[in-house]
Amino acid sequence: MTTAPPTPPDTDPAAFVAGLRRLKAWSGLSYRRLERAAAEAGHSLPYSTAATMLGRERLPREELVAAFVAACGVRGAEAEAWLDARTDIACGPAPALMPVPVPVDATPASLPAVAAPARTRPWRPRWTLVAAAALVTALLGGVTASGVFTDDEEVHETRTSVRL
């Protein structure tokens, strides 16, 4: 590893995964060695998960990217660049802040403070959760209305029940 590690692309999930493949090739480690290196770095990255992650075109989870990058030997600001690129692809790039016009005779105390907008997560996980809750509610309501939870069995007299 005498050359610098590849830089993360932040265009789309397929390009990001291709960048992860280049990072694996740069590290020169097998999937089993990546698993061991991740464990030494304090992460969990099964070799089968790493192989599956690099075989797909979908964006991997953030914790998998962190474990994979650490296992490949990338640390510090370079590792943060990989995580930031993944977040930019998942949530979209952070919006650029509009410059605030500064009056000529402005003092630092009179300038308005500009806060960076918070990144938001995609709506898809929330709607999936809402749909799952509605489905469970409908199923439980249907099961209850059909009488599955009621005890309507007739009691049959048998020779042994008469003695009780």
ZABAKOL-662284 format. One line per field, with one value per atom (N, C-alpha, C, CB): residue in one letter; atom name; y, z, x; residue number from 1. Coordinates in Angstrom, 3 decimals, padded with zeros to 6 digits, m for minus. Glycine has a CB too. Example, Ala and Ser with C-alpha at 12.3 -4.5 7.8 and 13.67 -1.06 7.14 Angstrom:
<atoms>
r = (a|a|a|a|s|s|s|s)
a = (N|CA|C|CB|N|CA|C|CB)
c2 = (m005.690|m004.500|m003.300|m004.473|m002.250|m001.060|000.030|m000.598)
c3 = (007.800|007.800|007.800|009.046|007.080|007.140|007.870|005.725)
c1 = (013.190|012.300|013.200|011.308|012.850|013.670|012.900|014.084)
k = (1|1|1|1|2|2|2|2)
</atoms>
This chain:
<atoms>
r = (m|m|m|m|t|t|t|t|t|t|t|t|a|a|a|a|p|p|p|p|p|p|p|p|t|t|t|t|p|p|p|p|p|p|p|p|d|d|d|d|t|t|t|t|d|d|d|d|p|p|p|p|a|a|a|a|a|a|a|a|f|f|f|f|v|v|v|v|a|a|a|a|g|g|g|g|l|l|l|l|r|r|r|r|r|r|r|r|l|l|l|l|k|k|k|k|a|a|a|a|w|w|w|w|s|s|s|s|g|g|g|g|l|l|l|l|s|s|s|s|y|y|y|y|r|r|r|r|r|r|r|r|l|l|l|l|e|e|e|e|r|r|r|r|a|a|a|a|a|a|a|a|a|a|a|a|e|e|e|e|a|a|a|a|g|g|g|g|h|h|h|h|s|s|s|s|l|l|l|l|p|p|p|p|y|y|y|y|s|s|s|s|t|t|t|t|a|a|a|a|a|a|a|a|t|t|t|t|m|m|m|m|l|l|l|l|g|g|g|g|r|r|r|r|e|e|e|e|r|r|r|r|l|l|l|l|p|p|p|p|r|r|r|r|e|e|e|e|e|e|e|e|l|l|l|l|v|v|v|v|a|a|a|a|a|a|a|a|f|f|f|f|v|v|v|v|a|a|a|a|a|a|a|a|c|c|c|c|g|g|g|g|v|v|v|v|r|r|r|r|g|g|g|g|a|a|a|a|e|e|e|e|a|a|a|a|e|e|e|e|a|a|a|a|w|w|w|w|l|l|l|l|d|d|d|d|a|a|a|a|r|r|r|r|t|t|t|t|d|d|d|d|i|i|i|i|a|a|a|a|c|c|c|c|g|g|g|g|p|p|p|p|a|a|a|a|p|p|p|p|a|a|a|a|l|l|l|l|m|m|m|m|p|p|p|p|v|v|v|v|p|p|p|p|v|v|v|v|p|p|p|p|v|v|v|v|d|d|d|d|a|a|a|a|t|t|t|t|p|p|p|p|a|a|a|a|s|s|s|s|l|l|l|l|p|p|p|p|a|a|a|a|v|v|v|v|a|a|a|a|a|a|a|a|p|p|p|p|a|a|a|a|r|r|r|r|t|t|t|t|r|r|r|r|p|p|p|p|w|w|w|w|r|r|r|r|p|p|p|p|r|r|r|r|w|w|w|w|t|t|t|t|l|l|l|l|v|v|v|v|a|a|a|a|a|a|a|a|a|a|a|a|a|a|a|a|l|l|l|l|v|v|v|v|t|t|t|t|a|a|a|a|l|l|l|l|l|l|l|l|g|g|g|g|g|g|g|g|v|v|v|v|t|t|t|t|a|a|a|a|s|s|s|s|g|g|g|g|v|v|v|v|f|f|f|f|t|t|t|t|d|d|d|d|d|d|d|d|e|e|e|e|e|e|e|e|v|v|v|v|h|h|h|h|e|e|e|e|t|t|t|t|r|r|r|r|t|t|t|t|s|s|s|s|v|v|v|v|r|r|r|r|l|l|l|l)
a = (N|CA|C|CB|N|CA|C|CB|N|CA|C|CB|N|CA|C|CB|N|CA|C|CB|N|CA|C|CB|N|CA|C|CB|N|CA|C|CB|N|CA|C|CB|N|CA|C|CB|N|CA|C|CB|N|CA|C|CB|N|CA|C|CB|N|CA|C|CB|N|CA|C|CB|N|CA|C|CB|N|CA|C|CB|N|CA|C|CB|N|CA|C|CB|N|CA|C|CB|N|CA|C|CB|N|CA|C|CB|N|CA|C|CB|N|CA|C|CB|N|CA|C|CB|N|CA|C|CB|N|CA|C|CB|N|CA|C|CB|N|CA|C|CB|N|CA|C|CB|N|CA|C|CB|N|CA|C|CB|N|CA|C|CB|N|CA|C|CB|N|CA|C|CB|N|CA|C|CB|N|CA|C|CB|N|CA|C|CB|N|CA|C|CB|N|CA|C|CB|N|CA|C|CB|N|CA|C|CB|N|CA|C|CB|N|CA|C|CB|N|CA|C|CB|N|CA|C|CB|N|CA|C|CB|N|CA|C|CB|N|CA|C|CB|N|CA|C|CB|N|CA|C|CB|N|CA|C|CB|N|CA|C|CB|N|CA|C|CB|N|CA|C|CB|N|CA|C|CB|N|CA|C|CB|N|CA|C|CB|N|CA|C|CB|N|CA|C|CB|N|CA|C|CB|N|CA|C|CB|N|CA|C|CB|N|CA|C|CB|N|CA|C|CB|N|CA|C|CB|N|CA|C|CB|N|CA|C|CB|N|CA|C|CB|N|CA|C|CB|N|CA|C|CB|N|CA|C|CB|N|CA|C|CB|N|CA|C|CB|N|CA|C|CB|N|CA|C|CB|N|CA|C|CB|N|CA|C|CB|N|CA|C|CB|N|CA|C|CB|N|CA|C|CB|N|CA|C|CB|N|CA|C|CB|N|CA|C|CB|N|CA|C|CB|N|CA|C|CB|N|CA|C|CB|N|CA|C|CB|N|CA|C|CB|N|CA|C|CB|N|CA|C|CB|N|CA|C|CB|N|CA|C|CB|N|CA|C|CB|N|CA|C|CB|N|CA|C|CB|N|CA|C|CB|N|CA|C|CB|N|CA|C|CB|N|CA|C|CB|N|CA|C|CB|N|CA|C|CB|N|CA|C|CB|N|CA|C|CB|N|CA|C|CB|N|CA|C|CB|N|CA|C|CB|N|CA|C|CB|N|CA|C|CB|N|CA|C|CB|N|CA|C|CB|N|CA|C|CB|N|CA|C|CB|N|CA|C|CB|N|CA|C|CB|N|CA|C|CB|N|CA|C|CB|N|CA|C|CB|N|CA|C|CB|N|CA|C|CB|N|CA|C|CB|N|CA|C|CB|N|CA|C|CB|N|CA|C|CB|N|CA|C|CB|N|CA|C|CB|N|CA|C|CB|N|CA|C|CB|N|CA|C|CB|N|CA|C|CB|N|CA|C|CB|N|CA|C|CB|N|CA|C|CB|N|CA|C|CB|N|CA|C|CB|N|CA|C|CB|N|CA|C|CB|N|CA|C|CB|N|CA|C|CB|N|CA|C|CB|N|CA|C|CB|N|CA|C|CB|N|CA|C|CB|N|CA|C|CB|N|CA|C|CB|N|CA|C|CB|N|CA|C|CB|N|CA|C|CB|N|CA|C|CB|N|CA|C|CB|N|CA|C|CB|N|CA|C|CB|N|CA|C|CB|N|CA|C|CB|N|CA|C|CB|N|CA|C|CB|N|CA|C|CB|N|CA|C|CB|N|CA|C|CB|N|CA|C|CB|N|CA|C|CB|N|CA|C|CB|N|CA|C|CB|N|CA|C|CB)
c2 = (m001.187|000.000|001.244|000.002|001.424|002.594|003.767|002.275|003.530|004.617|005.012|004.208|006.168|006.652|005.821|008.162|005.654|004.888|005.638|004.602|004.906|005.579|006.509|004.549|007.542|008.484|008.000|009.910|008.304|007.815|008.641|007.820|007.972|008.715|009.012|007.914|010.166|010.520|010.813|011.732|010.060|010.319|009.444|010.112|008.137|007.214|005.935|006.894|005.093|003.880|002.934|003.146|002.767|001.848|002.314|001.722|003.603|004.138|004.021|005.603|004.198|004.074|002.652|004.486|001.660|000.256|m000.074|m000.704|000.466|000.255|000.852|000.880|001.988|002.580|001.694|003.952|001.052|000.114|m001.084|m000.363|m001.542|m002.646|m002.225|m003.097|m000.981|m000.473|m000.377|000.912|000.003|000.090|m001.288|000.717|m002.316|m003.681|m004.117|m004.665|m003.829|m004.183|m003.432|m003.865|m002.168|m001.373|m001.994|000.076|m002.476|m003.049|m004.375|m003.254|m005.126|m006.409|m007.516|m006.258|m007.315|m008.300|m009.182|m007.599|m010.428|m011.329|m011.013|m012.838|m011.613|m011.369|m011.872|m012.042|m013.000|m013.516|m012.580|m014.927|m012.037|m011.115|m009.794|m010.867|m009.374|m008.174|m008.384|m007.813|m009.583|m009.902|m009.779|m011.333|m010.335|m010.267|m008.834|m011.154|m008.097|m006.712|m005.843|m006.128|m006.092|m005.337|m005.653|m005.653|m006.925|m007.314|m006.655|m008.848|m006.569|m005.915|m004.421|m006.141|m003.836|m002.411|m002.154|m001.845|m003.233|m003.068|m003.102|m001.798|m003.609|m003.686|m005.141|m002.930|m005.346|m006.672|m006.638|m007.120|m007.443|m007.513|m008.949|m006.533|m009.779|m011.145|m011.149|m011.935|m012.108|m012.132|m012.277|m013.276|m013.036|m013.215|m011.912|m014.304|m011.110|m009.816|m008.878|m009.187|m008.888|m008.042|m008.453|m008.122|m009.763|m010.240|m009.875|m011.755|m010.021|m009.669|m008.171|m010.113|m007.379|m005.922|m005.467|m005.258|m006.077|m005.673|m006.274|m006.069|m007.270|m007.893|m007.235|m009.331|m006.307|m005.627|m004.207|m005.617|m003.600|m002.213|m001.268|m002.071|m001.816|m000.986|m000.366|m001.806|000.723|001.432|000.635|002.868|000.271|m000.493|000.391|m001.129|m000.255|000.473|001.187|m000.490|002.235|003.070|002.288|004.266|001.433|000.689|m000.316|m000.034|m000.839|m001.742|m000.983|m002.448|000.214|001.032|001.378|002.331|001.757|002.101|000.904|002.592|m000.273|m001.480|m001.837|m002.665|m001.747|m002.115|m001.169|m002.094|000.127|001.120|000.930|002.564|000.684|000.456|m000.823|000.381|m001.863|m003.129|m002.971|m004.218|m002.091|m001.860|m001.019|m001.182|m000.496|000.269|001.761|m000.179|002.253|003.691|004.261|003.991|005.316|005.911|007.426|005.571|008.043|009.498|010.168|010.048|011.241|012.070|011.304|013.323|010.388|009.604|008.689|008.774|008.107|007.259|008.102|006.520|009.288|010.184|010.583|011.435|010.734|011.085|009.990|011.325|008.713|007.603|007.643|006.247|007.895|007.944|009.152|007.980|010.285|011.471|011.263|012.683|010.605|010.329|009.415|009.691|008.414|007.511|008.268|006.371|009.159|009.957|010.890|010.765|011.492|012.373|011.619|013.018|010.394|009.603|009.210|008.340|008.813|008.355|009.493|007.672|010.636|011.742|012.912|012.224|012.857|013.995|014.910|014.758|015.658|016.531|017.619|017.152|018.080|019.167|020.407|019.438|021.112|022.298|023.373|022.847|024.058|025.140|026.315|025.573|026.935|028.085|029.320|028.287|030.102|031.355|032.371|031.886|033.088|034.090|035.236|034.627|035.701|036.814|038.101|036.701|039.027|040.294|041.030|041.190|041.482|042.160|043.650|041.604|044.442|045.892|046.359|046.631|047.445|047.954|048.311|049.174|048.878|049.319|048.314|050.694|047.037|046.019|045.612|044.778|045.391|044.868|043.388|045.666|042.580|041.151|040.870|040.473|041.713|041.476|041.695|042.379|042.541|042.830|041.861|044.231|040.970|040.010|038.877|039.451|038.438|037.323|036.005|037.223|035.143|033.824|032.915|033.217|032.209|031.307|029.881|031.568|029.139|027.741|026.832|027.376|025.780|024.816|024.015|023.866|023.792|023.013|021.562|023.083|020.973|019.580|018.658|019.255|017.572|016.582|015.761|015.668|015.435|014.626|013.257|015.296|012.278|010.907|010.747|009.866|009.821|009.592|009.125|008.558|009.397|009.058|007.583|009.864|006.866|005.471|004.596|004.886|004.644|003.795|004.125|003.930|005.410|005.781|005.229|007.293|005.362|004.877|003.355|005.361|002.701|001.251|000.857|000.684|001.559|001.284|001.549|002.130|002.641|002.962|001.898|004.347|001.462|000.429|m000.897|000.236|m001.239|m002.489|m002.428|m002.770|m001.296|m001.155|m001.242|000.179|m000.633|m000.705|m002.135|000.226|m002.858|m004.246|m005.120|m004.793|m004.963|m005.762|m005.444|m005.497|m004.167|m003.774|m004.390|m002.249|m004.352|m004.930|m006.440|m004.599|m007.103|m008.557|m008.934|m009.125|m008.242|m008.534|m008.226|m007.738|m007.159|m006.844|m007.906|m005.499|m008.402|m009.454|m010.758|m009.680|m011.096|m012.342|m012.254|m012.637|m011.110|m010.931|m010.972|m009.604|m010.320|m010.305|m011.685|m009.308|m012.507|m013.837|m014.809|m014.394|m014.437|m015.281|m016.299|m015.978|m016.123|m017.073|m017.090|m016.736|m015.921|m015.840|m016.184|m014.463|m016.560|m016.894|m018.375|m016.475|m018.743|m020.134|m020.620|m020.290|m020.983|m021.377|m022.880|m020.659|m023.648|m025.086|m025.648|m025.783|m026.583|m027.248|m028.303|m027.884|m028.460|m029.442|m030.716|m028.941|m031.764|m033.058|m033.863|m033.824|m034.490|m035.351|m036.675|m035.569|m037.058|m038.381|m039.153|m038.271|m040.394|m041.198|m040.645|m042.659|m040.125|m039.637|m038.273|m039.575|m037.457|m036.129|m036.168|m035.266|m037.218|m037.323|m037.478|m038.507|m038.146|m038.379|m037.126|m039.484|m036.171|m034.982|m034.151|m034.186)
c3 = (000.000|000.000|000.000|001.203|m001.032|m001.112|m001.743|m001.890|m002.460|m003.071|m002.150|m004.470|m002.428|m001.633|m001.957|m001.902|m000.989|m001.256|m002.232|000.053|m002.944|m003.878|m003.142|m004.694|m003.821|m003.227|m003.476|m003.803|m002.570|m002.728|m003.734|m001.387|m004.665|m005.561|m004.822|m006.880|m005.112|m004.450|m005.467|m003.537|m006.568|m007.617|m007.489|m008.970|m007.380|m007.279|m006.582|m008.687|m006.139|m005.405|m006.187|m005.004|m007.480|m008.268|m008.309|m009.698|m008.492|m008.519|m007.145|m008.979|m006.085|m004.734|m004.467|m003.694|m004.850|m004.641|m005.499|m004.978|m006.713|m007.544|m006.866|m008.948|m006.189|m005.434|m004.267|m004.922|m003.615|m002.539|m003.082|m001.826|m004.292|m004.910|m005.178|m006.229|m005.657|m005.885|m004.568|m006.576|m003.496|m002.190|m001.715|m001.170|m001.962|m001.589|m002.383|m001.828|m003.676|m004.512|m004.039|m006.003|m003.657|m003.156|m001.880|m002.891|m001.000|000.266|000.052|001.222|m000.989|m001.257|m000.309|m001.197|000.440|001.421|000.850|002.685|001.290|000.928|001.828|001.062|001.507|002.327|003.758|001.702|003.923|005.274|006.050|005.197|005.374|006.054|006.362|005.198|005.492|005.795|007.063|004.612|007.213|008.411|009.662|008.308|009.599|010.746|011.031|010.504|009.971|010.146|010.730|008.802|010.324|010.885|012.361|010.127|012.728|014.133|014.959|014.278|014.411|015.121|015.287|014.378|014.343|014.421|015.271|013.021|015.798|016.658|015.933|017.387|014.711|013.918|013.666|012.579|013.208|012.800|011.304|013.601|010.550|009.104|008.650|008.366|008.664|008.182|006.718|008.347|006.347|004.980|003.959|004.815|004.299|003.354|003.141|003.846|004.179|004.056|003.183|005.447|003.357|002.531|001.058|003.019|000.807|m000.576|m001.186|m000.638|m000.423|m000.917|m001.168|000.084|m000.267|m000.399|m001.692|000.814|m002.006|m003.213|m004.482|m003.096|m004.349|m005.515|m005.948|m005.237|m005.159|m005.473|m005.939|m004.250|m006.456|m006.906|m005.932|m008.306|m004.827|m003.851|m002.865|m003.106|m002.266|m001.285|000.016|m001.047|000.528|001.778|002.981|001.946|004.099|005.335|005.815|006.432|006.576|007.035|007.897|007.818|008.792|009.665|008.879|010.758|007.772|006.929|006.216|005.900|005.753|005.092|006.086|004.499|007.303|008.317|008.621|009.610|008.764|009.053|007.877|009.384|006.671|005.475|005.280|004.226|005.412|005.220|006.278|005.287|007.528|008.587|008.325|009.958|007.841|007.559|006.426|007.203|005.486|004.374|004.793|003.222|006.004|006.495|006.326|005.809|006.016|005.839|007.174|004.700|007.629|008.919|008.783|009.949|009.819|009.927|008.913|009.802|008.327|007.410|006.145|007.036|005.704|004.506|004.773|004.044|005.976|006.338|006.442|007.674|007.021|007.115|005.731|007.928|004.770|003.405|002.807|002.514|003.083|002.590|003.228|002.880|004.526|005.202|004.750|006.717|004.542|004.056|002.647|004.080|001.801|000.431|000.457|m000.415|001.342|001.464|001.923|002.442|002.903|003.404|002.321|004.639|001.537|000.449|m000.589|m000.219|m000.881|m001.853|m001.262|m002.277|000.006|000.633|000.862|001.953|001.306|001.682|000.717|003.048|m000.248|m001.132|m000.535|m001.354|m001.373|m000.850|000.026|m001.991|000.970|001.842|000.988|002.990|001.196|000.376|000.662|000.632|m000.390|m000.245|000.458|m001.624|001.325|002.043|001.179|003.379|001.168|000.410|001.193|000.156|000.522|001.251|001.696|000.374|002.892|003.438|003.052|004.992|002.437|002.079|003.350|001.233|003.326|004.482|004.189|004.821|005.060|004.874|005.043|005.877|004.417|004.437|005.855|003.529|006.658|007.994|009.077|008.278|008.729|009.679|010.633|008.929|011.869|012.865|013.067|014.217|013.559|013.741|014.646|014.303|015.622|016.529|015.841|017.743|014.806|014.137|013.008|013.597|012.656|011.580|012.080|011.035|011.252|011.678|011.652|010.779|012.577|012.625|011.630|014.072|010.830|009.836|010.303|008.417|010.482|010.918|009.709|012.000|009.696|008.601|008.747|008.588|007.641|007.730|008.085|006.403|008.861|009.269|008.112|010.510|007.982|006.955|007.423|006.648|006.497|006.842|006.221|006.374|006.862|006.348|005.323|007.496|004.419|003.439|004.126|002.394|003.480|004.036|003.905|003.362|003.079|002.806|004.059|001.849|004.981|006.176|007.036|007.012|007.133|007.939|007.342|008.070|006.034|005.396|005.449|003.936|005.408|005.541|006.927|005.272|007.933|009.300|009.480|010.284|008.932|009.028|008.327|008.424|007.154|006.414|007.173|005.008|007.777|008.544|009.763|008.987|010.444|011.611|011.202|012.331|010.076|009.602|009.230|008.397|008.613|008.234|009.467|007.379|010.466|011.692|012.385|012.651|012.440|013.060|012.324|013.086|010.993|010.212|010.403|008.729|010.435|010.632|012.010|010.441|013.041|014.385|014.515|015.420|013.888|013.911|013.211|013.271|012.089|011.358|012.120|010.012|012.755|013.531|014.722|014.008|015.382|016.529|016.089|017.244|014.983|014.505|014.046|013.368|013.573|013.099|014.243|012.157|015.444|016.593|016.892|016.396|016.381|016.620|018.092|015.751|018.749|020.134|021.141|020.410|020.667|021.590|021.896|021.008|022.992|023.429|023.304|024.903|022.094|021.817|021.624|020.596|022.113|021.916|022.792|022.230|022.242|023.028|023.908|022.110|025.103|026.017|025.829|027.500|025.497|025.307|026.581|024.081|026.987|028.170|027.789|028.804|028.581|028.395|029.697|028.007|029.652|030.859|032.004|030.586|031.718|032.783|033.271|032.303|032.419|032.855|033.773|031.662|033.723|034.567|036.020|034.127|036.264|037.617|038.274|037.609|037.529|038.084|038.744|037.036)
c1 = (000.829|000.000|000.869|m000.941|001.642|002.501|001.786|003.750|000.707|m000.046|m001.196|m000.576|m001.758|m002.890|m004.124|m003.160|m005.009|m006.230|m007.127|m006.990|m007.977|m008.880|m009.838|m009.669|m010.254|m011.198|m012.620|m010.996|m013.526|m014.897|m015.692|m015.609|m016.375|m017.263|m018.566|m017.538|m019.166|m020.419|m021.523|m020.210|m021.505|m022.490|m023.724|m021.866|m023.544|m024.677|m024.222|m025.266|m025.172|m024.802|m023.893|m026.040|m024.130|m023.307|m021.850|m023.863|m021.643|m020.283|m019.626|m020.293|m020.411|m019.868|m019.396|m020.916|m020.208|m019.822|m018.607|m021.002|m018.535|m017.348|m016.111|m017.548|m016.282|m015.184|m014.757|m015.583|m015.731|m015.400|m014.624|m016.680|m014.979|m014.230|m012.785|m014.911|m012.605|m011.242|m010.475|m011.286|m011.178|m010.540|m010.087|m011.495|m010.895|m010.512|m009.283|m011.686|m009.299|m008.149|m006.903|m008.438|m007.060|m005.944|m005.369|m006.394|m006.253|m005.783|m005.055|m006.961|m005.428|m004.797|m005.223|m003.326|m006.291|m006.750|m007.854|m007.245|m007.868|m008.965|m010.158|m008.538|m011.307|m012.487|m012.281|m013.712|m011.620|m011.355|m010.426|m010.736|m009.428|m008.511|m009.201|m007.261|m010.130|m010.913|m011.734|m011.839|m012.305|m013.092|m012.218|m013.693|m011.007|m010.098|m009.645|m008.880|m009.340|m008.886|m009.999|m008.408|m011.231|m012.358|m012.521|m013.664|m012.368|m012.482|m011.380|m012.417|m010.181|m009.078|m009.328|m007.762|m010.078|m010.400|m011.644|m010.605|m012.260|m013.425|m014.755|m013.315|m014.770|m015.998|m016.360|m015.839|m017.580|m018.027|m018.305|m019.295|m017.572|m017.754|m017.524|m016.791|m018.570|m018.404|m017.960|m019.713|m017.128|m016.597|m017.717|m015.589|m018.762|m019.860|m020.621|m020.813|m020.739|m021.409|m020.584|m021.644|m019.280|m018.420|m018.513|m016.956|m018.514|m018.611|m019.952|m018.405|m021.016|m022.352|m022.453|m023.437|m021.897|m021.938|m021.258|m021.266|m020.109|m019.383|m019.972|m017.932|m020.831|m021.444|m022.742|m021.697|m023.219|m024.486|m024.228|m025.420|m025.266|m025.178|m025.883|m025.782|m026.396|m027.103|m026.136|m028.153|m026.573|m025.762|m025.743|m026.306|m024.572|m024.508|m024.824|m023.122|m025.163|m025.446|m024.183|m025.979|m024.402|m023.283|m022.300|m023.808|m022.821|m021.908|m021.070|m022.695|m021.610|m020.818|m019.706|m021.719|m020.026|m018.999|m017.894|m019.619|m018.273|m017.265|m016.369|m017.946|m016.974|m016.185|m015.285|m017.111|m015.816|m015.052|m013.865|m015.960|m014.111|m013.048|m011.960|m013.623|m012.369|m011.385|m010.597|m012.077|m011.268|m010.588|m009.576|m011.611|m009.866|m008.941|m007.744|m009.666|m007.763|m006.616|m006.746|m005.392|m007.931|m008.136|m008.596|m009.181|m007.956|m008.269|m008.424|m007.176|m008.928|m008.980|m009.870|m007.626|m009.344|m010.126|m010.515|m009.341|m009.651|m009.986|m011.171|m008.775|m011.237|m012.378|m013.646|m012.111|m013.538|m014.691|m015.183|m014.335|m014.275|m014.683|m015.555|m013.448|m015.239|m016.064|m017.447|m015.384|m017.509|m018.799|m019.616|m018.602|m018.952|m019.657|m020.201|m018.730|m019.409|m019.877|m021.090|m018.755|m021.079|m022.220|m023.464|m021.900|m023.290|m024.411|m024.937|m023.989|m024.039|m024.468|m025.294|m023.255|m024.917|m025.676|m027.025|m024.884|m027.038|m028.282|m029.267|m027.979|m028.783|m029.666|m029.623|m029.313|m028.767|m028.578|m027.517|m029.910|m026.840|m025.796|m026.392|m024.996|m025.599|m026.042|m026.246|m025.013|m027.367|m027.616|m026.573|m029.032|m026.199|m025.227|m025.884|m024.664|m025.146|m025.675|m025.556|m024.944|m026.621|m026.612|m025.785|m028.074|m024.906|m024.133|m025.048|m022.974|m024.793|m025.564|m024.860|m025.721|m025.614|m024.963|m024.525|m025.922|m023.292|m022.718|m022.664|m021.302|m023.312|m023.216|m021.765|m024.139|m021.450|m020.085|m019.644|m019.964|m020.535|m020.154|m020.591|m020.762|m020.664|m021.136|m020.018|m021.669|m020.396|m019.471|m019.792|m019.568|m018.855|m019.129|m020.320|m017.918|m020.593|m021.714|m023.051|m021.606|m023.090|m024.360|m024.673|m024.344|m023.747|m023.988|m024.874|m022.657|m025.824|m026.678|m025.906|m027.924|m026.231|m025.595|m026.303|m025.640|m025.533|m026.090|m025.823|m025.479|m026.885|m026.747|m026.879|m027.814|m026.102|m026.186|m027.481|m024.939|m028.187|m029.424|m029.120|m030.206|m029.984|m029.811|m030.171|m030.676|m029.430|m029.750|m030.934|m028.529|m031.768|m032.932|m032.778|m034.245|m033.382|m033.350|m034.454|m033.506|m034.309|m035.365|m036.649|m034.914|m037.795|m039.099|m039.412|m040.174|m038.735|m039.085|m039.150|m038.090|m038.166|m038.268|m039.484|m037.014|m039.850|m041.009|m042.287|m041.106|m042.447|m043.675|m043.746|m043.753|m042.611|m042.603|m043.081|m041.199|m042.631|m043.050|m044.543|m042.240|m045.042|m046.466|m047.298|m046.753|m046.865|m047.603|m047.594|m046.999|m046.468|m046.397|m047.316|m044.945|m047.357|m048.233|m049.701|m047.963|m050.056|m051.440|m051.810|m051.647|m050.885|m051.144|m051.341|m049.994|m050.503|m050.634|m051.953|m049.446|m052.314|m053.583|m054.762|m053.720|m054.739|m055.833|m055.912|m055.659|m054.777|m054.785|m055.309|m053.382|m054.866|m055.358|m056.845|m054.571|m057.288|m058.713|m059.530|m058.967|m059.048|m059.762|m059.800|m059.123|m058.695|m058.644|m059.584|m057.203|m059.603|m060.495|m061.956|m060.194|m062.283|m063.665|m064.121|m063.815|m063.212|m063.611|m063.833|m062.564|m063.464|m063.730|m062.653|m065.000|m061.483|m060.406|m060.012|m059.194|m060.092|m059.659|m060.763|m059.142|m061.942|m063.031|m063.033|m064.387|m063.657|m063.703|m065.148|m063.174|m065.540|m066.916|m067.074|m067.415|m066.171|m066.280|m067.395|m064.940|m068.120|m069.154|m068.502|m070.237|m069.035|m068.494|m069.301|m068.536|m068.619|m069.273|m069.112|m068.682|m070.201|m070.116|m069.499|m071.507|m068.554|m067.942|m068.133|m066.405|m067.790|m067.960|m067.118|m067.587|m065.954|m065.079|m065.522|m063.634|m066.175|m066.584|m067.791|m066.884|m068.599|m069.773|m069.336|m070.663|m068.257|m067.790|m067.190|m066.773|m066.822|m066.192|m067.206|m065.475)
k = (1|1|1|1|2|2|2|2|3|3|3|3|4|4|4|4|5|5|5|5|6|6|6|6|7|7|7|7|8|8|8|8|9|9|9|9|10|10|10|10|11|11|11|11|12|12|12|12|13|13|13|13|14|14|14|14|15|15|15|15|16|16|16|16|17|17|17|17|18|18|18|18|19|19|19|19|20|20|20|20|21|21|21|21|22|22|22|22|23|23|23|23|24|24|24|24|25|25|25|25|26|26|26|26|27|27|27|27|28|28|28|28|29|29|29|29|30|30|30|30|31|31|31|31|32|32|32|32|33|33|33|33|34|34|34|34|35|35|35|35|36|36|36|36|37|37|37|37|38|38|38|38|39|39|39|39|40|40|40|40|41|41|41|41|42|42|42|42|43|43|43|43|44|44|44|44|45|45|45|45|46|46|46|46|47|47|47|47|48|48|48|48|49|49|49|49|50|50|50|50|51|51|51|51|52|52|52|52|53|53|53|53|54|54|54|54|55|55|55|55|56|56|56|56|57|57|57|57|58|58|58|58|59|59|59|59|60|60|60|60|61|61|61|61|62|62|62|62|63|63|63|63|64|64|64|64|65|65|65|65|66|66|66|66|67|67|67|67|68|68|68|68|69|69|69|69|70|70|70|70|71|71|71|71|72|72|72|72|73|73|73|73|74|74|74|74|75|75|75|75|76|76|76|76|77|77|77|77|78|78|78|78|79|79|79|79|80|80|80|80|81|81|81|81|82|82|82|82|83|83|83|83|84|84|84|84|85|85|85|85|86|86|86|86|87|87|87|87|88|88|88|88|89|89|89|89|90|90|90|90|91|91|91|91|92|92|92|92|93|93|93|93|94|94|94|94|95|95|95|95|96|96|96|96|97|97|97|97|98|98|98|98|99|99|99|99|100|100|100|100|101|101|101|101|102|102|102|102|103|103|103|103|104|104|104|104|105|105|105|105|106|106|106|106|107|107|107|107|108|108|108|108|109|109|109|109|110|110|110|110|111|111|111|111|112|112|112|112|113|113|113|113|114|114|114|114|115|115|115|115|116|116|116|116|117|117|117|117|118|118|118|118|119|119|119|119|120|120|120|120|121|121|121|121|122|122|122|122|123|123|123|123|124|124|124|124|125|125|125|125|126|126|126|126|127|127|127|127|128|128|128|128|129|129|129|129|130|130|130|130|131|131|131|131|132|132|132|132|133|133|133|133|134|134|134|134|135|135|135|135|136|136|136|136|137|137|137|137|138|138|138|138|139|139|139|139|140|140|140|140|141|141|141|141|142|142|142|142|143|143|143|143|144|144|144|144|145|145|145|145|146|146|146|146|147|147|147|147|148|148|148|148|149|149|149|149|150|150|150|150|151|151|151|151|152|152|152|152|153|153|153|153|154|154|154|154|155|155|155|155|156|156|156|156|157|157|157|157|158|158|158|158|159|159|159|159|160|160|160|160|161|161|161|161|162|162|162|162|163|163|163|163|164|164|164|164)
</atoms>
